């Protein structure tokens, strides 16, 4: 499953890169941070997605405490 999120209040491009690296260290996660667009794409197995996304939010809070991830619904 792949979901796209708005990344509100990302500080800078360097922080976005640090966030991407950290998220990709989470098992079963493929993450891409698009700083210029203010978006984060997360891909993870369907059956684990909710559990994994909790870890994504936890890691994001450590790397970028002010950033908020909000799901983009099509």
N, C-alpha and C positions, 0 to 999 in steps of 0.2 A: 504494500500500500504506500502511496506517495501523497503527502499533503503539503500544501504551501501555506506559510504563515507570514503575516505582517510582522516585521521586527521594529517595534517602536522604540525610540530613544537609544539606538546603537550609537555609541560615542564617536567612533572613527573607523576607517578602513583597517587599521592595524588590529583593533579590538574585534572587528568582524572576522578577520583572518584567524585570530586566536580562538574565537568561538567555533569556527568551522573545524579547526584542528581538534579541539576538545570534544566536539560532538561526534566526530568520526572515530574517536577512541571508544565510544560506547559500543559494546557488542551488538551486532545485527543492525547497526545504523549506518546509513549513507546520508550525509548532510552536505548541503551547498548553501553558503551564505552569499546573498547578492546585496552588498552594502549600498551600492548606488540606487538600487530599487527599493531598499528597505524590506527585503524578503528573505525568508529561510525556507528551503525545501528539505523535507525529511522523508526518507524512504526506510521502511522497516517491515518485517513480516506482519501480515494482517492480524494473525492471532495474538501477537505480542504488542501491537502498536500502542494501545492505551498505557500499558505498563512501561514501555520504553519511553513514551512521551513524558511521563512523570520524571524519568531520569534526565531527559533532554532539558526540561524546565529547571531542574535542580542544578545541572551543570551550567546552563545559561546564566542563572542567578549568581553563580560563583564568578564566572568570567566577566559578565557585564551586569552588575547588580541593578541598574536602572532600566535595562531592556525588558520589554514585554513581548511575548509571542501571542499573536491573535490569529486564529485560523481564518483563512480566506475561503469563503463558501462561494461556489460558482452558481 
